[in-house]
Amino acid sequence: MKYLALAAALVLVGCHGSEKRAVTALQFPAAHRPVSKLGGNSVSTEEARDDRNEANTVMDLAKIHPGTTVADIGAGDGYYTIRLAARVGAEGKVLAQDIDRAALERLGQRVEREKLDNVAIKPGAPDDPRLPANSFDRVFMVHMYHEVAEPYAFLWRLQPALRKGGQIIVVDRDRPTDQHGIPPLLLQCEFEAVGYRLVEFVRKPEILGYYAQFEKDAGARPAPDAILPCKMTKGEVTIG
């Protein structure tokens, strides 16, 4: 019976033409936007990113300090994971998460090689980050949110992982979502639809895009079937 349930959870159904949705996401509205292909967004080499002081710029804006607990979603080969581990120190923790098992395996080898005792690695799902509840001061989503095909399910299931005062950090580019970016107004709308509010937004050349910081709104998290989806048409965002 357990195997039948697992198989059922993996069944895909049609939505928006050729696109498919997982059964586990169907209680949430579909995203009315295209999605960038996974793994096609190599920002630049780690050396080039360090030369323009990218990671330090983002960590300073996010107020990452010794003892902070951070989830690095879409960690990939670990550019931010490694640098976050150094910043939070022995009293802090970093959880690296990705849906790419091969990337996590490479990152695991790197973590072992560099003897990073404050880093854990966990696979996620496209519609669920699978983060432990009440565990994180900050959640990083750097140059990857545009690859999230089920943003409402994903963000809704992420919310319980935040500690009191916890915040989500998004770094992305102001461009169409199928071109490895997302317009800021659409990003803000999707977050607000699930019960977050924007607390800081800046554009920085060091990060090749913008920095957005969200926290849980004071109101209750909406029920999945009460979420109103966002749509961008000709530069304007509409809801519903």
N, C-alpha and C positions, 0 to 999 in steps of 0.2 A: 504493500500500500504506500509505503514511503517513497518508493521509486516512481509510482504513478503520479504522486503529488508533485515530485520534482519535475517530471516530464511536463505536467500541466503548466507549471510555472514558467517553463521555457517556450511554450507555444506562442507564436506571433500571429497577430491579426492585422488585416489591412487598414490603412488610414492615410488619407491625403494621397491617393493615387498609389504610387509604387512604394511609399514609405511604410514601414512596419512598426507596430508598437508591441511592447511586451505586455502580457496579461497583468503583471504586477503593477503596471502604470495606468491601467484603464480607469481606475477610479478618479484620476486626475485629468484636467483638461489637457489636450494636446497643444504643443507649441505651434503658433502660427508663424513660423519662420524656418528657413532652411538651416542646416547645421554643417559646420566644417568637417571635413574628413579627419579621422583620428590620425595622429602622428605626422601630419603634414605641416606642422607649424614650428620648424626649427628657428628660434628667434635669432641665435647666433652662437658662436662658440663660448665656452665658459670664460676663456681669457678675455674675449671682447666684452662680455657682460661685466666682468670685473673691472676692465679698463674704464668703463663709463660709470662704475660704482653703482650698478643696478641693485644688487641684493642689499647693500647697506642702506641705500636710499629707501627701499621698501620697508626694511626692518625698522629703520628709524621712524618712518611715518606710522608704522603699526605699533610702535612702542614695545618692541621685543627686547626683553631684558633677562638677566639671569633668573631662573626659576619659572619662566613662562612655559606654558604647555601649548603646543602648536600642532595642528593637523595640516599636512601639506598634501592637498588633494591634486591628483594628476601629477604626482611627483616625478614621473619619468625616470631619467637617469640620476636625479638627485641634486641638481644645481642648488635649489633652495634648501633641501633637506640637510645637506652637509653644512651649509652656512648657518642655518637655523640652529643646528646642533651645537656649533661653536658659540653662538650668541647666548643660548639659554643655559648652557653650562650643565654641570653635574646635577644641579637641583631642578633643572627643567626637563621636559620630555618633548620629543618630536615623533609623531606618527606619520609615516609616509604611506600614502594610499594611491592606488592606480587600478585601472581595469585591465591594463596590459601586463600580463603575467611575465612575459619575457623581460620587460623593463624592470619589474620588481625583482626579478632574479639577478639582473645586472647590478641593481642598486644594493641588493643584499650582499653581494660579493664586495662591493665597494665599502659598505658599512663595516663588514668584517675586516677588510684590509686596513681600514683607517681606525679600527677599534673604537667605534662610537657606541658606547654603552647606553647612551640616552636616546637611541633611535629604535623604534619598532616599525615593522612593515606589515601592511594589511591590504589584501585585495578588496576592491569595492565592486559595485554593480552600476550599470549605466543609469539606473533610476534610483539608486540608494547608495550613499557613501559608506553605510554600515559602520558608523562611528559609535563608540560607547557613549552612553548618556552622561551628561553633566561632567565632561572631561576636559574641555578646551577653553583656554583664554582667547585664542585666535585660531581661525581657520583660513589658510591661504588657498586661493584659486588663481594661479598666475598663468596668464596666456593659455587658458584651457576652458573657460566657461562657455565659449562659443561652440565647443564640441559636445556640450551636454544636450542630448536630444530630448530629455524629459525634465526640463528645468523646474516645473512645479512639484513634481514628485520628489525630485532630488533635493530641492531646497526645503521642502516641508519635512522630509525625513532627516535632514541635517540639523534642524533647529534644536532638538532635544540634546544634542551633543555639546552645546554651548553652556559654559558656566555662567553664573550671574555676572553681568558686565562683559560677557564674551562677544567677540565681533568677527565678522567675516571680511576678509580682505580680497578684493578682486583687482587684478591688473590685466588690462586688455587694451585693444586698439579700437579706435573709432572708425569702424568700417563695417560693411555688410557681414552678416553672420556666416555666410558661406565663403567668406574670404578671410577667415581667421581673425575675427574681431566681432564687436557688437556695439552698436550706437549706445551712448550713455543713457539716453532717455528710455530706450527699450530695456536695458539692464535694470534701471531703477524701477520701472513698471513691473517687471517680472518678480523682483524681490519684494516690492510692496504688496503684490497680489497674494503672497504667501505669509505675510505678517512681519516684514522687516522694514526698517527705515534707514535712509541714507544719512550718515553722520559726517562724512568728509568726502570731498571729491577734488582732486588736483590733477593737472597734466604735468608730466615731467619728461624732459628729453632723455634722462638717464634710463627710463624704463620703456622707451619707445612706445608710449601710449599714455594711458591715464590710470590713476589709482582711485579706487572707490572703497569706502569702508561702511559696512552695514551692521546694525545690531537689531535684536528682537524688539518689535514694537510693544508698547505697553498693553495693547489689546490681546485678546485670545487668538491663538493660531486658528485660522479658518478651517472648517471641515473641507476635505478634498473636493466634494461636489459643490461647494460654495465658492471655490476659487474662480475668479473671472480672468480669462487669458488676455494677453496683450498682443497687439498687432501694430506694426509700423507700416504706414503707407505714405509715400512722398514726404518723408521726413517728419511725419506726425504720428504719434502713438494713440491708438484707440483701445478701449477696454471692452471685453465681452464678445 
